[in-house]
Amino acid sequence: MKLGTRLIHNKWAQDPYTGGVSIPIHQSVIFAQESLEEVGEYEYTRTGNPTRKALEETIAELEGGRYGFAFASGMAAITAALCLFSAGDHLLVSQDIYGGTYRALTRVFSRFGLEITFVDTTDPDQVAANIKGNTRGLYLETPSNPLMKITDLRTMAALAKARGLITIADNTFMTPYWQRPLELGIDVVVHSATKYLGGHSDCLAGLVITQDARLARELGIVQNTLGAVLAPHECWLILRGIKTLKVRLEQQERTASYLAGWLAGLPEVKSVYYPGLLKHPGREIHFRQASGAGGVLSFRLANAELARRVINNVRLPVIGSSLGAVESIISLPATMSHASLPEDLKERLGITVDLVRLSVGLEEAEDLKKDLERALRELNRFNITLTLE
Ligand SMILES: *Cc1c(COP(=O)(O)O)cnc(C)c1O
């Protein structure tokens, strides 16, 4: 069966006890033991909960893994994955990762003795050159956020395997519907399920998936010990979101491609970053490891004032830091999602105040285009832009 079908027909398509096609929300913290000696499958919800198990096994199946873990947020999931390392370990990390991950590494894990080097993971030579004696891991995000740079997951996995490094990939932007890093040799996949998997901006959630029994044992200990588990009701919301993943993603990709092509032809737009564009660097690598271009695009405007005004003038996209939802979301990464990156790094990477990120929702493509066009045209009243058409 294709993945689109398995989103609906997977191990947890039905409740094994009642046949219900929606998995029950087991809103219980304790599960009574038969006797002092007889402990059932569940005891205490931090350790295990039937609704959480359904989500964890579903995402493991979809990602092509064996073990899944659900957390209270994407950041809690990423924290758990980073807990696979110890003080004194050195980690190589993609340069333009999610701002929160950057902050976790530089503000928190650095205090616990994790040594971090940020590298351009689109360049395998640069990655290889930065491996040291104490390097233990490689943390990747592809497409990167917000510049959509493409890292070759197969090459990175092979490079890491040869040196015994643990590879972690944040698959939030692609979801397993389009990209399955474990099948390309990556050890651990992390997700902010808050985004596409949930899909409705109503639930914060994170997931970790692996095929490796040893890593799974460690992750299970971290999950149960640190306790940032996903609550039963939120597990149910993510399970429900997953069922419509295919139709949402495909619609969002169609609209994103249409808007990316249109934006690329505008005089006010200096560049568009979207893996679906023919001239996108890394496009070829992207489509060797993923089957869709995604629903997020970024574009650089002629100047910062123009970027600010477009964001303030659009009516349909919500101004917000999130992505992957039914409503379109527009943002200025430099001051929003990536605010925690140091100014000189942002400058060097090109995450500057002229760069706008758009997460395309389920609105009609024509309405979004008209809205963006109007937002750009209104600028003419302020004599800021070139004219359109
Ligand atoms: C949002 C996001 C996160 C963090 O997830 P939360 O659910 O907000 O904690 C991590 N990685 C990426 C790529 C994200 O977009």
PDBQT file of the ligand as one rigid body, heavy atoms in Angstrom, charges set to zero:
ROOT
HETATM    1  C1  LIG A 401       8.317  24.516  15.112  1.00  0.00    +0.000 C 
HETATM    2  C2  LIG A 401       9.538  23.739  14.863  1.00  0.00    +0.000 A 
HETATM    3  C3  LIG A 401      10.221  23.110  15.910  1.00  0.00    +0.000 A 
HETATM    4  C4  LIG A 401       9.783  23.244  17.356  1.00  0.00    +0.000 C 
HETATM    5  O1  LIG A 401       8.561  22.636  17.586  1.00  0.00    +0.000 OA
HETATM    6  P1  LIG A 401       7.510  23.081  18.719  1.00  0.00    +0.000 P 
HETATM    7  O2  LIG A 401       6.405  22.122  18.538  1.00  0.00    +0.000 OA
HETATM    8  O3  LIG A 401       7.145  24.510  18.458  1.00  0.00    +0.000 OA
HETATM    9  O4  LIG A 401       8.216  22.936  20.034  1.00  0.00    +0.000 OA
HETATM   10  C5  LIG A 401      11.330  22.359  15.581  1.00  0.00    +0.000 A 
HETATM   11  N1  LIG A 401      11.768  22.229  14.309  1.00  0.00    +0.000 NA
HETATM   12  C6  LIG A 401      11.138  22.829  13.284  1.00  0.00    +0.000 A 
HETATM   13  C7  LIG A 401      11.652  22.638  11.902  1.00  0.00    +0.000 C 
HETATM   14  C8  LIG A 401      10.019  23.606  13.517  1.00  0.00    +0.000 A 
HETATM   15  O5  LIG A 401       9.402  24.206  12.495  1.00  0.00    +0.000 OA
ENDROOT
TORSDOF 0
